[in-house]
Amino acid sequence: MTDAAKTGHESENDALRVLEALLFASPQPLGIKELALEFEEGVDVAQLIEQLQQIYQPRGVHLVETGGGFAFRTAVDLAPMLTKYKKVQKKLSKVALETLAIIAYHQPVTRAEIEDVRGVQISKGTLDVLLETGWVKMRGRRRAPGRPITYGTTELFLSQFGMARISDLPGLGELKGAGLLDGALPPGFEVPVPSDDDALRADEEPLFSEEELAAEAELGAEEDPLRYKSDEDEI
């Protein structure tokens, strides 16, 4: 952004116009802290966002909180009119959807832990598909024999499903109310409280150690040293 964006706001209307332009031009949602860097100190960006949301409320696009920030999205009530322009995409399989749900609620989670929750094995291809969508990422490795990879969701996952934060996932009561859980649940059954904090947990370590990265550099590998390695490669 240029310095012109940070100075010369002679009125609140000028600030609103700058905010509108920043959000319109950005390819991804922008957070309040990120937006505040483009304004002079003392400008209440949160209040400006609320005003902009009110301005756009009756319009065909709305300013919504999604994917850890704010972005313009088509008004929900206009969706039926726009379906003719929507790309037809291949639907995820039932296994992929179940795996995605387990990752969202239990992250950080390894493939073995996903299989433990599902009760059956999943193919490597299932995780590959979810990684390709950009909704799932490799976080690190579990501090355990074999150093299995841990998986978590991304901001794109939140944006795709219209959530501002991972805590917006439905809880036990909401899932039961929607008929997605059997009424006869086992005693003590609970839905995990999801967290997508990027910080590695105490039982996680980076995907690659400094020694591994140094070895890659010495070999002069053309590929990205953080390329995907399957769990089979770890054994």
C-alpha positions, 0 to 999 in steps of 0.5 A: 500500500502507498503512503497516500493510503495512510495520510490525508483522511480529511473526513470520515467519508474519506476513511470509509472510501479507503477501507472499501477500496482496500477490502475490494482489492484484496484477494483474501479477507483482511483483519482489523489489525492488518487494516489498521496499518493502512490508517493514521493512528487513532482511526477506529477501524472496527467502527468503520467496518460496522459503518461499511457493513450497514451501508452494504446491508441492503445491497447485492454484496455484504461485508462479512467476517470470514476466514479470520478477517473481513471480505465482500460476499454476495448476499445470501438471498441472491444465491439462487439467482447466481447458481447458473454462473457457479462452476460445477465442482466434483463433490467430496466423497463421504470418507473425505467429508468425515475425515475433514470433520474429524480434522476440524474438531480434533486438530492437530490430528494424525492419520492414525488418530483419524482412523481411530476416530472413524474406526476404519482405515483411510487411504492416503489419497483422501488426505491428498484430496483435502490438501489439494482443496486448501482446506487442510494443511500439514501442521508439524509432526507428533513427538512419537515413534515414526514422527507422524504428520499432524493435520489442521484446517486453514483460513480457506476452510473457514472462508469456504464454509462461511465461518469467522472462526473455528469455534463457530463449528456446531456443538453437541446440542446443535448437532443433535438438533440437526439430526446429525447425531444419534439420540442414544449417545454413550454416557459421557459423550462430548464433542471436542472444543476445536482450536486451529491455533497455528502454534505447535503443541507440546507434543508436536515438532516442525515438519522438518528439522534443521538438519534435514533442511540443511541436508536438502540445501547441500544436495541442491534440491530443486524441489521445495524442501517442505514438499509433502511426504506421506506417512508411508515415507516416514516408516 
